[in-house]
Amino acid sequence: MPARALLRRPSVTGLLPLLLALAACGAAAPAPGLPAPGPVPVVRPQVLAEIPHDPQAFTQGLELRDGTLYEGTGRAGRSQLRALDPATGAVRAASPLPPAYFGEGITVVGDRIWQLTWQDGVAVEWDRATLRPLREVPVDGEGWGLCLLSGGSGDRVVRSDGTDRLFLHDPADLAGTGSVAVTLDGAPVTRLNELECVGDRVWANVWQTDDLVRIDPSTGVVDAVVDATGLLPAGQRAGADVLNGIAHVDGDEYLLTGKLWPTTFRVRLPVPPA
């Protein structure tokens, strides 16, 4: 999703005190953000390593598969699908999208890769080995994040569109198969952005915040929150945009980065098991 001139919403950990203070002084409530998490655990990422990241990459999707880190980048005329070395951040290969397309989230499906476009109404299917485009299929609505969910119900591709809903698609052709509303303590969680499917859960960046949420896609309920405030140090923030990029490594280890960030962080997310 492109950057816009919007006020940053209060974080999960900081929203409740702010609301109480405003209520006490009779001020109007701020624009809604994530609700106070109540019993839902909120954790901080534990940084294990720092890896260089191309500061010109407007990161929209990130996924690690079989020793290659795939990255989808955005901005019309500059959108790409890339294959990276996960240890060094070096670009092994890159292919551009058509100049008019604004690239968004990606996911690997077997020997193919799906890449969304933001408002162009299509997704591009790529050959994973060559990064050559194979076809385009229509997508109803905006494209933000994408991931592949595998389980007892069969494989499903999960898509976000910036609202509080996750949309389910057939991995073969991205035909829609349903959707679910996402809630935290009963309140909608909007601006769901880049996605990562891990086991039977879906991780999502919450756009314009430093929060990540873990979602049960069968119910839409958020069962864990990561507060990544300050992950990118102040000294590296010049020219950087928002947190946006989750790739599962193994166990509770992940790669996190953002749009135009100079660094990818290998982190541990110490959340309770789903």
N, C-alpha and C positions, 0 to 999 in steps of 0.2 A: 504494500500500500504506500503511495507517495506521501512525503512529508507535507503537512499543512500547518497553517498558523493557528493552532488550537492551544488552549491552556492545558497543561498536563493535569490529568485527573489525580486526586489523592490516591496514595497507594493503599493496599489492603491494611498494612500495619498502622498507617497514619490517619485513616479516615475517621474512625470513631471519636478520638479526642477532638478532632477538628469540628465535627458535627456538634458535640456537646458544648464546645466553647462558643460556637456561633449561636446555638440555641440560648445559651445563658445571656448573651448580650443582645438578643433580639434580632440578629442579622439574618438575612435570607440564606437558605442553604445553598452550598455550591452545586455545580453540575454533578450529577450522580457518577460515582465511580464504582469500584468493587465494594460490596457491602462488607461490614466488619465480619471476620470469618467465624466467630463463635467457636464451636468445637473443632472446626477444620484446622489441621496443623499448618502452621506457617514456618518455613525454614529458610535459611540463607545458604546460598551455594558456597561450597568449600573449594577454593581454587587449587588445582593440582599442578597446572602447567599453563604457560602462555605460548601461543603459536602465532607467527605472523599471518596477517590477513590483508588482502588487497584493499587499501583505503578508498579505491575508486569503485569497489563492488557494492552496489545498492542491493544488499542481500534480501532475497524474498523467500528462498527455500534452501534447506540444508539437509542432507541425508548421507549417512555413512553406510556403505555396502561393499563387502568383500575387499577391503583395503583401499577403497577409493571414496573420497568425500565429494559428493555431487552438490553443486551450488547453482541455484537459479537466481539471476539478477534482473533488476527492473530498470525502468525509465525508457520511454519511447526512443527508438534509434540507438539505444545502448544495451538493450536486454540481451542476455546470453544464457546458455546452459554450459556449465563448466565442470570439468573433472579435476580435482585437486589432490595433492599429496597431503594426507591428513597429519603427517608429522611435521611438515615444513610449511604448509600453506601454498606451495608452489603450484602454478597452473599447469597441469599436464596436457589439457586440451580444452578448447572453447569453441562454441558455435553460436552465431548470432541468430536471434529471431528476426522475422521480417521487420523492417524499420518502423512500421506503424504500430507494432505490438508493444505493449507494456507488460513485461514478463512478471509472473508471480510465483506461487508455490510449486514445488516439484515432489514427485515420489517415484521410486523404482518399483516396477511391476515385472518381475522376471527379467527378460532380456530387453525390456523397453523402459522408457521413462516418460511419465506424463508431466507436462508443464502447463500451468494455468496462465491465462492472460487476465489483466485486471478488468477492463470494461469492453474488451473486443469481442466477447461472446463466443470464444473458441478456446480449446485446449490443444496443445501440440503434442503429438506422440513422437518420441525420438528412439532411434536405435541406440541402445546403451553402449555397444562396443565402439561405434564409429561417431556417435553424436551427430548423426544425420537425421533430419526430419523425415518422418514417414507419412504422416497424414495430420489433418486437423479435424476435430469433431466439435459440434456445437455444445455450449454450456449455457444453461439458462440462469442468468444472474451474474453478479460479479465473482471474480476469482481472487482469493486471498491466499489461504493456506491449503496444503494437500498432504495426505499421508495414507499408507496402506495398512488397514486393520485386518489381521488374520485371526481366525478362531473357529469355534464350533459352528458358527453360523455361516462359515465360508468367508472368502476374502471380500472385503469391501473397501473402496476408496472413500476417504472422508475429506470433505471440503468445507472451508469456512468462507464467509462472504462479508465479514466485518460486522455482522449482526450478532445476536445471541444464539444463532442456530448452527448446528453442524448438519451438513447434507451428506447422504450416503449415495454412492454410485457403483455401478458395475465396473470392475477393473478392466474388462475387455473393451468397452466403448464409452465409458463414463455416462451411461444412461442412468437417470435418477432412480433411486429405489426407496427414498424416504428421508426423513430429517428428525432431529430432536432438539428441543430447546435446552440451553445450558443455564443452570442456576447455581448460586452459592447461598446456602441457608434460605432457599426459597425465592431469592431475588435474581432477576436476569443478569447474566454476565455478557456484556456487549463488547464489540470491537475485537472479537476473536480473530487472530491473524495467523501467523506461521504455525504449522502443526507438526507433531511427531507422534506416531503411533508406537507404543511400547507395550507388548503383551496385550492385555485386554483394556488398556487405557489410552486416552488421547491427551497429549500435552499441547497447550496452546499459549503462545504469546498473547498478551492483552495489549493491543496497540496503544501507543502514547503513554505506556506505563513501563515500569521495570518489573512487572509481575508476570509469572507463569502460573498457569492453573492446570491441574491434572483432573481429567473428566472421565467419568464412567459413561461411555457412549450408549449403553443400554437404557440409561435413565436421564442422562444429561447433568447429573449431579457432580459438582466439583468436590473432590475428597482430599485435595492437598493444594497448597499454594507455595510458590517460591518467591521470596522478595529479593530481587537481584539488584537493589539500589546500590550504586557505587561500584558495581562490577568493573566497569570501565573507569579507570582512575581519571581524576580531573585533568591531569597533565596530558592525557590522550584524547580528550573530548573535543578539541578544536576541529571543526569540520565534520564531526561524527553526527549521525542521526540516531534513531531509536534502536533499542534492543530488538533483534528480529532474526532468529536462527537457532534452531534446536536440532541436534543430531545425537542419537543414542549411540554410545560406544559399547558399554557392557555393564551389566549389573546396575549400580546406581551412578555410573559415570556418563557424562554427556559433554558435548561440545556446544558452547554458547558464543554467539557473536551478534553483530548488528549491522545495520546499513551504514556503509562508509566507515566502519570501525577498522583500526589498524591492527587489531588483535582478536584472535579467537581464543577462548578460555576453555581448557579442559577442567571440568568441575565434578565434584561429587554433590548430588542432591540427596541429602539424608532424610527423605520422606519415608513414613511408615509404608510397609507393603500394602498393595491394593487389596 
